Amino acid sequence: MRIVIAGGHGQIALRLERLLSARGDEVAGIVRKPEQAGDLLAAGAEPVVCDLESASVDDVAKHLEGADAAVFAAGAGPGSGAARKETVDRGASVLFADAAERAGVRRFLTVSAMGAGREPAPGTDPVFAAYLRAKGAADDDLRAREALDWTVLRPGRLTDDPGTGLVRLAEHTGRDEVTRDDVAAVLAALLDEPRTAGRTLELLGGSTPVTEAVRAIAESG
């Protein structure tokens, strides 16, 4: 399977690239800076330099040609302002989905955020509120697309603790934390399970092995 990952230098993306490469998949990661290429090569992924804030749909579609799946794991990141939440967390997601459609790539996963799709509570930090709104708008755009077999994954609070391989995956989970390792493992499992298309799922650390959690979601249909 060939998978193209937007935001290929992100913490979850690098973990996912290692997992996919180790199991024999062909992986490409889209990055903004040429100096990030070495980290992708070390993870077993092909680096593709392309700035999703300035590229055209045709530019990005060329990088998706021949892919079996696309994963949007890009984000403006900490320290960025509200404007870049709009241009990256929403705008780049829309662009990447448009490009996937143009390239004929149906399977599309996106890493969203817990709380996206709901109006932020009063008193929420303005930049974080902008982030949640941008993620929610990107999810809404994706879920309206009939040409894509999309799955939206909304992890809880992310940690760098070692993954446990045990998760809670459901349409509604409540709030807690999850390791980046386990998010990557769930993404890899979702790529193998087409019956999870059309689902918006929340993810936390839990007590169910990743493959069982994904299978249960697929069978709940």
Residue pairs with C-beta under 8 A, 6 or more apart in sequence:
1 20
1 25
1 26
1 68
1 69
1 191
2 25
2 26
2 27
2 28
2 66
2 67
2 68
2 69
3 20
3 25
3 26
3 27
3 28
3 67
3 68
3 69
3 70
3 71
3 191
4 27
4 28
4 29
4 30
4 48
4 63
4 64
4 67
4 69
4 70
4 71
4 105
5 13
5 16
5 17
5 27
5 28
5 29
5 30
5 45
5 70
5 71
5 73
6 30
6 52
6 70
6 71
6 72
6 73
6 74
6 92
6 96
7 13
7 29
7 30
7 72
7 73
7 74
7 75
8 14
8 17
8 28
8 29
8 30
8 31
8 36
8 40
8 45
8 47
8 48
8 73
9 29
9 31
9 32
9 33
9 36
9 39
9 40
10 73
10 74
10 75
10 77
11 158
11 160
11 180
12 73
12 111
12 158
12 180
12 183
12 184
12 187
13 29
13 71
13 73
14 29
14 39
14 40
14 43
15 180
15 181
15 183
15 184
16 71
16 73
16 184
16 187
16 188
17 27
17 29
17 40
17 43
17 44
17 45
18 43
18 44
18 184
19 184
19 185
19 188
20 27
20 44
20 45
20 188
20 191
21 27
21 43
21 44
21 45
22 44
23 188
26 46
27 44
27 45
27 46
28 45
28 46
28 47
28 48
28 63
28 67
29 40
29 43
29 45
29 46
29 47
29 48
30 48
30 49
30 50
30 52
30 60
30 63
30 74
31 37
31 40
31 47
31 48
31 49
31 50
32 49
32 50
32 51
32 52
32 53
33 49
34 49
36 47
37 47
37 49
40 46
40 47
41 47
48 63
50 59
50 60
50 63
52 60
52 74
52 88
52 91
52 92
52 95
52 96
53 87
53 88
53 91
53 92
55 95
57 95
57 98
57 99
57 102
58 99
58 102
59 99
60 95
60 96
60 98
60 99
61 99
61 100
61 102
61 103
62 103
63 99
64 70
64 99
64 100
64 102
64 103
64 105
65 103
67 103
67 105
68 105
68 107
69 105
69 107
69 108
69 109
69 191
70 96
70 100
70 105
70 107
70 108
70 109
71 108
71 109
71 110
71 111
71 187
71 191
72 92
72 93
72 96
72 97
72 108
72 109
72 110
72 111
72 138
73 110
73 111
73 187
74 88
74 89
74 92
74 93
74 96
75 88
75 89
75 111
76 84
76 85
76 87
76 88
76 89
76 131
80 88
80 127
81 127
82 126
82 127
82 130
82 131
85 127
85 130
85 131
85 133
85 134
86 130
86 134
88 134
89 131
89 134
89 135
89 138
90 134
90 135
90 137
90 138
90 141
93 110
93 138
93 141
93 142
94 138
94 141
97 108
97 141
97 142
97 145
97 148
97 150
100 106
100 108
100 148
101 145
101 147
101 148
105 148
106 147
106 148
106 149
107 148
107 149
107 191
107 194
107 197
108 142
108 148
108 149
108 150
108 151
109 150
109 151
109 153
109 187
109 190
109 191
110 138
110 139
110 142
110 150
110 151
110 152
110 153
111 153
111 155
111 183
111 187
112 135
112 138
112 139
112 152
112 153
112 154
112 200
113 131
113 132
113 135
113 154
113 155
114 154
114 155
114 156
114 157
114 175
114 202
115 132
115 154
116 132
116 135
116 136
116 139
116 154
117 135
117 136
117 139
117 140
117 200
118 132
118 136
120 128
120 129
120 132
120 133
124 132
139 152
139 200
142 148
142 150
142 152
143 150
143 152
143 200
149 194
149 197
149 198
150 197
150 198
151 190
151 196
151 197
151 198
151 199
151 200
151 201
152 199
152 200
152 201
153 183
153 186
153 187
153 190
153 201
153 203
154 200
154 201
154 202
154 203
155 178
155 183
155 202
155 203
155 204
156 173
156 175
156 176
156 177
156 178
156 202
156 203
156 204
156 205
157 175
157 176
157 177
157 178
158 177
158 178
158 179
158 180
158 183
159 177
159 178
159 179
159 180
160 179
160 180
161 179
161 181
162 179
162 181
163 179
163 180
163 181
163 182
163 184
163 185
164 179
164 182
164 205
165 182
165 185
165 209
165 210
166 182
166 205
166 206
166 207
166 208
166 209
166 210
167 178
167 182
167 185
167 186
167 203
167 204
167 205
167 206
167 208
167 209
167 210
167 213
168 203
168 204
168 205
168 206
168 207
168 208
168 213
169 186
169 201
169 202
169 203
169 206
169 208
169 213
169 214
169 216
169 217
170 201
170 202
170 217
171 199
171 200
171 201
171 202
172 202
173 202
173 203
173 204
174 204
175 204
176 204
176 205
177 204
177 205
178 203
178 204
178 205
179 205
182 203
182 205
182 210
183 203
185 210
186 203
186 210
186 213
186 214
189 210
189 211
189 213
189 214
190 196
190 214
192 214
193 214
193 215
193 217
193 218
195 218
195 219
195 221
196 214
196 217
196 218
199 217
201 217
206 213
208 216
